[in-house]
Structure formats: C-alpha cells, structure tokens
Amino acid sequence: MKIEYKVSQKTGFVGPATVIFVPTAPGDSQADAKLEPYGGLISPLIESGAFQVGKSEVFVLSAGMGEWLLVVGLAQLTKAGLLESTALASKKLKDLGVEKATFIVPKLPLDLLSVVEWITLGLTLALEPRQVYKSKSEEKPLRLKEVYILDNDQGIGRENAQWAIHYASLAGKAQLQARSFIDRPANLLYPEIMAYQASKIGQDHGVSVTVWDEKKLAEEGAGGVLAVGGGSLHPPRMVIVEYQGQGANENLGPIALVGKGVTFDSGGFCLKPPENMSLMKTDMAGAATVFFTIIAAADLKIPVHLVGVLPLAENLPDGGAFRPGDIITTLSGQTIEIVNTDAEGRVILADALTLAQRYKPSRIIDLATLTGACLVGLGESMAGFFCNDLSLNDDLTKAFRAAAEDFWPLPLYEGYDEKLKSDLADFKESGSRAGGAIVGALFLRRFIEANLPWAHLDIVGAARNTTAKPHCPEGATGYGVRTLLRFLLDSVSPIATL
C-alpha cells in the first residue's frame, strides 16, 4: 500500500473515499473550517447529536457516483486519539473495498509532522489482520492500494512529510512483526525455531546474528539459561544481534538492548494454575520487541551501534528441570539460590545482561514480562519503569511520551534489597510477594556493572491486550517498539517535531 503526502487547496471530494475528522473531545468545537466543503452532509449529523462527546466512531455517507465520505469522530485531540480514529476509518475503508482513499489533515494541537506520522501509523497497524490458524480464511481481502494524506494549508515540505511516513510505516511494521512472534503458539515457536528465524531475518536486513546453542552455553558457563531450559525437549539458545549503523559515534560504546525470551512458561515445578496458562506463549515479548526494534533501526539506517541479547528458553517441569533449592552459577560467576521456578525470567536475564556488558555498552535497557506484581499494581496497559541514571531516565521518558506508550516510574528501593539475602548462595532469585516488581528489578541490578546507565521495563501488563482495540486486536501489542525506536533516533539526532 502506497502512502503519500500532498498539499492542495482543493476541497470537497477527492477520490473514491474521503476521510475527515470531527473533534468530539469534551468542550471542543466542531466548527473546523476544513469541514465547510462537506457541510451539507455533515451538518445534519452534528445537529442531530450523532457525534457523542468523548467517543470515536465512523459515519459513512454516500456522495453518489461511487464516492464515499467517512466522517470520523476524534474523542481525544492527541497522538493516541488520532491513532485510534485513523484505525477505525482504515477498517471501514477495508470493508468498503475501495482502492484509493484521501485523509484530510485535521486541525489539532499537534505539529503537522506528528499528524502525518500518526495517520500513517494508524493505517499500518489497523489493516494487518490478526494471525489465526483456521483451515479456511475468514478475512476480507484488502483492496486499498493508495492513500493520500492531503494538507489544505501551507504544508511542511514533501521531504519532511515523506520521512514521517517512512518512519511510521517501518515502526508500525516492526510492531506488527513483534506481535506476530509473540502471538505464535509455543509448539510453532520454541528456542531453536526463534533463533533460526532471527538469523534468517537478520541476514535479510544486514544485521549480524550469532546463536549460542546448549553446548556453547555450557562452555561459557551460562548456568541461568541452561537451568531454566533444562526441563524442555527444546534446548535453550542465546541470540546476539548486532547492528553497526553507518556514521555511528565510534567514541561511544554501543547501546545494549536485552529482551526476556521464555517461549513458554508453565512455571516449572512451581506450576502455574491452568487458567490462562495458554497465554504464557507471550512470555518472550521482550525478546521479540528487542529483535524487531533492531531490524527497524537497520531499515531506517539510524547511525547507531546496537547490540541485542535474547536469552531463549522453555520453562517446563521434567527430570532435567531446575528445582526450588537449587544453587545456580550464572555467567557472571555469581550464584543464585532458586526459591521459585516461576520466577525464571530474571534467571535467564542475569546471563543475558552479563553477556551484553562484554560489548562495553554506553547504556543498557532490558524489557521483560517479569512480575505479576507489576500487573497487579499498574494494570494491563502500562509498563513499570526502573532506571539508575537521571540522563537515561529523561531520554526514555521523552521517548515514551513521543511514542504514546504508557509507563509509570517505579523506585529501586534499597530497603527491599535484603529480601534477596541467602545463607547458601550470593543471593536468592526471589523474595516475598510484597513489592515484587521492585525486588525483581533489584535482582537484575546485581548483574549491572557500577556506574553503567541501565533501565528495566517490566512490560507484563502492556505486552498483551485482553480486549480488542481499533489499532490492535486481542493478543500481543508489540509494546515498546515505538518507544525504543524513538529513543534510538533521538540519541543520534533529536527531532522535536516527530
């Protein structure tokens, strides 16, 4: 599908389908000058009160001669609001079966470059069908081939606008690819398969991918990953992804991204209850997010040096599985007393964080569906955000907001560190339930070198939708891709208007 930006003073209908936005935010006026050419059709809708305040919805009006006017309510005059409304309109365009559509740029309290970006993102995310495995497809084919984003005002320059479209298209594609991996059943995506597919995709995009198999893991002493994966017929893997962007600052170490990759988590011997265990195929969301972020960075040719480390394992109970009471020696040489085999994510991350630091990174960020405590505390759409460095904290905060991905900062509270105290090993892998998200972050911090800027994102709630949204069906969200991409882009060339 081609998406193109145009500047034109033309008003009225432009092509088989024209999409206009009508603000429905509380207290906002619907008297946008851009609505005037369509007043004869829209006025009755507005006067009848069809547009409910605070609600996003689409009204399809026939203009005759095979032309359609889609009038879309904007419940929030924000990036997230524009994303939702664009996604609603995009799905309606698919239902209508049109091949060409024009979106009229709305007047919003956003810069024009952002408006172009978020219309593009809404189109990209909404038009990808949910991945299903039915013998017969029920999906309606997409006939939409051309989309124009039409600006009736002065414009922002075609080059700038097309860059925004290019960026949003690739960011959206990466988010969709992450969703596809995360939602894949565990019998179709286990450590060897994920490592193989990462190698193949990396090769296609000019990204270096190295895989440690179980023999290499044993040679290196990666006891954490080996312990967690020991109960599965599918042995664990460690995947190292490296992208060296042309023009990257050689005086700085790489940015390291680490993603938890438990391809299925039964809880091990500390078995989870059967309710919702099927959703534990999504416990590798961090790894998928990191991998496709790096692929998108390569496609965008961001001049940055990246190292991604993905520890991959299945956590299953078996004769070879690790047990409560085991003492594990990690890649760092530090020893862990296992208390709960269902707190396995931090055990594989211990090895991954250690490995990532062999590349002498300037900053390190990990993403993990780590703790149920974070889900209980923050709910289903927000990540817990821990950071040990003010500069990195500020940069990621800006990226979160620019990407419209919800987060909440949480403390690395020193008082809870004693919960990890062990009489038998250097420390335990889990403490009490109270403050569980903080204790999990404090555990990971023990594997971070002193003075290295580090951030931990607990994405357990944000990684999955329990109910469908216009831009994301029920299932994996691909949360974190947009934030990381924006962070990487701003780390080399801050662009305040995108």
C-alpha positions, 0 to 999 in steps of 0.5 A, spaced: 500 500 500 502 506 497 502 512 502 503 519 500 503 526 502 500 532 498 498 539 499 492 542 495 487 547 496 482 543 493 476 541 497 470 537 497 471 530 494 477 527 492 477 520 490 473 514 491 473 515 499 474 521 503 476 521 510 475 527 515 475 528 522 470 531 527 473 533 534 468 530 539 473 531 545 469 534 551 468 542 550 471 542 543 468 545 537 466 542 531 466 548 527 473 546 523 473 550 517 476 544 513 469 541 514 465 547 510 466 543 503 462 537 506 457 541 510 451 539 507 452 532 509 455 533 515 451 538 518 445 534 519 449 529 523 452 534 528 445 537 529 442 531 530 447 529 536 450 523 532 457 525 534 457 523 542 462 527 546 468 523 548 467 517 543 470 515 536 466 512 531 465 512 523 459 515 519 459 513 512 455 517 507 454 516 500 456 522 495 453 518 489 457 516 483 461 511 487 464 516 492 464 515 499 465 520 505 467 517 512 466 522 517 470 520 523 469 522 530 476 524 534 474 523 542 481 525 544 485 531 540 492 527 541 497 522 538 493 516 541 486 519 539 488 520 532 491 513 532 485 510 534 480 514 529 485 513 523 484 505 525 477 505 525 476 509 518 482 504 515 477 498 517 471 501 514 475 503 508 477 495 508 470 493 508 468 498 503 473 495 498 475 501 495 482 502 492 484 509 493 482 513 499 484 521 501 485 523 509 484 530 510 489 533 515 485 535 521 486 541 525 489 539 532 494 541 537 499 537 534 505 539 529 503 537 522 509 532 522 506 528 528 499 528 524 502 525 518 506 520 522 500 518 526 495 517 520 500 513 517 501 509 523 494 508 524 493 505 517 499 500 518 497 497 524 489 497 523 489 493 516 494 487 518 489 482 520 490 478 526 494 471 525 489 465 526 490 458 524 483 456 521 483 451 515 479 456 511 480 464 511 475 468 514 478 475 512 476 480 507 481 481 502 484 488 502 483 492 496 486 499 498 492 500 494 493 508 495 492 513 500 493 520 500 494 524 506 492 531 503 494 538 507 489 544 505 494 549 508 501 551 507 504 544 508 511 542 511 515 540 505 514 533 501 521 531 504 519 532 511 512 529 510 515 523 506 520 521 512 514 521 517 511 516 513 517 512 512 518 512 519 511 510 521 510 505 516 517 501 518 515 502 526 508 500 525 511 494 521 516 492 526 510 492 531 506 488 527 512 483 526 513 483 534 506 481 535 506 476 530 512 472 534 509 473 540 502 471 538 505 464 535 503 458 539 509 455 543 509 448 539 510 453 532 515 457 536 520 454 541 528 456 542 531 453 536 525 455 531 526 463 534 533 463 533 533 460 526 528 465 524 532 471 527 538 469 523 534 468 517 531 475 518 537 478 520 541 476 514 535 479 510 536 486 513 544 486 514 544 485 521 549 480 524 546 474 528 550 469 532 546 463 536 549 460 542 546 453 542 546 448 549 553 446 548 556 453 547 552 455 553 555 450 557 562 452 555 561 459 557 558 457 563 551 460 562 548 456 568 541 461 568 539 459 561 541 452 561 537 451 568 531 454 566 531 450 559 533 444 562 526 441 563 524 442 555 525 437 549 527 444 546 534 446 548 535 453 550 539 458 545 542 465 546 541 470 540 546 476 539 544 481 534 548 486 532 547 492 528 553 497 526 549 503 523 553 507 518 556 514 521 555 511 528 559 515 534 565 510 534 567 514 541 561 511 544 560 504 546 554 501 543 547 501 546 545 494 549 538 492 548 536 485 552 529 482 551 526 476 556 525 470 551 521 464 555 517 461 549 513 458 554 512 458 561 508 453 565 512 455 571 516 449 572 515 445 578 512 451 581 506 450 576 502 455 574 494 454 575 491 452 568 487 458 567 490 462 562 496 458 562 495 458 554 497 465 554 504 464 557 506 463 549 507 471 550 512 470 555 518 472 550 515 479 548 521 482 550 525 478 546 521 479 540 520 487 541 528 487 542 529 483 535 524 487 531 526 494 534 533 492 531 531 490 524 527 497 524 533 501 526 537 497 520 531 499 515 531 506 517 539 506 517 539 510 524 547 511 525 547 507 531 551 501 534 546 496 537 547 490 540 541 485 542 541 479 547 535 474 547 536 469 552 531 463 549 528 458 553 522 453 555 520 453 562 517 446 563 517 441 569 521 434 567 527 430 570 532 435 567 528 441 570 531 446 575 528 445 582 526 450 588 533 449 592 537 449 587 544 453 587 545 456 580 552 459 577 550 464 572 555 467 567 557 472 571 560 467 576 555 469 581 550 464 584 543 464 585 539 460 590 532 458 586 526 459 591 521 459 585 521 456 578 516 461 576 520 466 577 525 464 571 525 470 567 530 474 571 534 467 571 535 467 564 536 475 564 542 475 569 546 471 563 543 475 558 545 482 561 552 479 563 553 477 556 551 484 553 556 488 558 562 484 554 560 489 548 562 495 553 555 498 552 554 506 553 547 504 556 543 498 557 535 497 557 532 490 558 524 489 557 521 483 560 514 480 562 517 479 569 512 480 575 505 479 576 506 484 581 507 489 576 500 487 573 497 487 579 499 494 581 499 498 574 494 494 570 494 491 563 496 497 559 502 500 562 509 498 563 513 499 570 519 503 569 526 502 573 532 506 571 539 508 575 541 514 571 537 521 571 540 522 563 537 515 561 531 516 565 529 523 561 531 520 554 526 514 555 521 518 558 521 523 552 521 517 548 515 514 551 511 520 551 513 521 543 511 514 542 504 514 546 506 508 550 504 508 557 509 507 563 509 509 570 516 510 574 517 505 579 523 506 585 529 501 586 528 501 593 534 499 597 530 497 603 527 491 599 534 489 597 535 484 603 529 480 601 534 477 596 539 475 602 541 467 602 545 463 607 547 458 601 548 462 595 550 470 593 543 471 593 536 468 592 532 469 585 526 471 589 523 474 595 516 475 598 510 477 594 510 484 597 513 489 592 515 484 587 516 488 581 521 492 585 525 486 588 525 483 581 528 489 578 533 489 584 535 482 582 537 484 575 541 490 578 546 485 581 548 483 574 549 491 572 556 493 572 557 500 577 556 506 574 553 503 567 546 507 565 541 501 565 533 501 565 528 495 566 521 495 563 517 490 566 512 490 560 507 484 563 501 488 563 502 492 556 505 486 552 498 483 551 491 486 550 485 482 553 480 486 549 480 488 542 482 495 540 481 499 533 489 499 532 490 492 535 486 486 536 486 481 542 493 478 543 500 481 543 501 489 542 508 489 540 509 494 546 515 498 546 517 498 539 515 505 538 518 507 544 525 504 543 525 506 536 524 513 538 529 513 543 534 510 538 533 516 533 533 521 538 540 519 541 543 520 534 539 526 532 533 529 536 527 531 532 522 535 536 517 535 531 516 527 530 
